[in-house]
Amino acid sequence: MGDALNIILNVIGGLGIFLYGMENMANAMQKVAGDKLKNVIAIVTKNRFLGVLVGIIITILVQSSSVTTVMVIGFVNASLMNLTQALGVILGANIGTTAVGWLLILKVGKYGLPLAGIGAIIGMFAKTEKGKEKSKLMMGIGLIFFGMELMKNGFEPLRAMPEFVAMFQRFHVTGIGSAFLVAMVGAFLTAIVQASAATLGITIMLASQGLIDAQTGVAIVMGLNVGTTITAFLASFGAKANAKRAAYAHTIINIFGLLWVLPIYGIYTKMIGHIVDPNVNISGFLAAAHTIFNVTNAVLFIFLLTPLANFLKKIIPNDEVKAKKYTHLDVRMLETPTLAIEQTKAEVASIGDDIKLALEKVKTVIENNLPKNSDEIAEVFRIEEKVDMVQSEVAELNSQILGLDIEQHLVMVTRKNIAICDQYESLTDYAERIMKVYARLKENDLTINEHKKQDLFMLHNAVVEFFELVNTAYVTNNVDITIEAVKKSTEITNMYRKARKGHLERMGNDKKQRPMLSTGHMDMLNHYRRLSDHMLTVVEIMNI
């Protein structure tokens, strides 16, 4: 009983350390490779081969096919990627995840604990966030190796216990039926632990201790491909139809892979045996079986992506009309915070285009004395309402990003994006306020004369020029515009004061001017000045 308890404790402890190491390595890898992820995902086009390549690269970087697949589902749900592109990336993720198997066969278990210790010590003295993440990456790799060593040592005594040997022999593969049953065991175990690498590691340890043979090990490896699809399946709950289709495709592809290999199971394992002799290197044999299986499956499916996408569109109906979403941000992007932050910046930059359009409509309305029910005024109101919703969606997702364990510089970027989005939303507020003042004047049959228009357009043109400077600086990360921004802001303030002085002088000379027209004109001038203030605040936020 005591021996059995020691075995269980060693195996559970080793598995726990292994999983913790995998999590640390994956998180650190994402942070270290965050900028590379942005560049990699940007090359996904309609070219399915590039999609597969992207899936391989991202999965190797983040060390998890589940993370890649969930991320892809998030992009599909946000309409940043179409279904066929997503399927290509998923095929690549299946190939990329096999890299873990080759990592596991390295016989460096005894170096795992020292490697983890060195990583921890380096982390204590690291000065930069990037340095700390690299130390966590090293520590994660060390813990993976150490966990594997503990599991190997835990399983070793089982070889001398006939009852356990007999239990494992029940999983012996003798034909297609038994291969399928053993594969289902692998699928079930992977679905439980939510990590195909853990199942692969346990399989390699069992095989290396002689508790299962090569045939049985390959069947478990085939099954873990099916089990790993549960993560993407769960992530698709509540998603749009296309995202569900991507998740279901992941399951279909991996189940189909198992079904085509079962009828030729004996031939397949013999073929792998010619590449890596299981009697010499059982770990390499299983890693090769995993890689060749997924590569072959990808080759088979890469030419069937369009028919598969069309099939899924038929069996999964399009979404019912729901409340409109104004951004491409999706909660599933939290799996890769760097990409979520980059997408946030793209959404804020899109507000910049809306602001330019709103200001253009404001000038058109005033210049042409358009009626209060004109389409141009309605467009300004529509833009303001849209930007309100964008600002809400940006704030919601980015508040969740701030709750994640991310590097300090990413925390600062996230906070800046939230703050600048707030300022941009305020700009559309003031554009709307100018139109509300104009509409009120129209309701009372009051017309803005040429003198007043000159004052307004002087400020308007300066504000538009200022915003072009600020928005371009935000999009291009150019923080070296502070002096120029302060100068433009000061010029606009001086223009405002000059216009106000001229307006008051004209009021004194024109006793018949109606008070509502006078106050309305001053309100509009003041709103332009406030637009300038918010633009300068954007520059100040960028320089924090």
Buried (B, 14 or more C-beta within 10 A) or exposed (E): EEEEEEBEEBBEBBBBBBBBBBBBBBBBBBBBBBEEBBEBBEEBEEEBEBBBBBBBBBBBBBBBBBBBBBBBBBBBBBEBBBBBBBBBBBBBBBBBBBBBBBBBBEEBBEBBBEBBBBBBEBBEEBEEBBBBBBBBBBBBBBBBBBBBBBBBBBBBBBEEEEEBEEEBEEBEBEEEEBBBBBBBBBBBBBBEBBBBBBBBBBBBBBBBBBBBBBBBBBBBBBBBBBBBBBBBBEBBEEBBBBBBBBBBBBBBBBEBBBEEBBEEBEEBBEEBBEEBEBEEBBBBBBBBBBBBBBBBBBEBBBEEBEEBBEBBBEEBEEEEEEEEBBBBBBBBBBBBBBBBBBBBBEBBBBBBEBBBBBBBBBBBBBEEEBEBEBEBBEBBBBBBEBBBBBBBBBBEBBEBBEEBEBBEEBBEBBBBBBBBBBBBBBBBBBBBBBBBBBBBBBEEEBEBEEEBBEBBBBBBEBBBEBBEBBBEBBEEEEEEBBEBBEEBBEBBBEBBEEBBEBBEEBBEEEEEBEEBBBEBBBBBBBBBBBBBBBBBBBBEBBEE
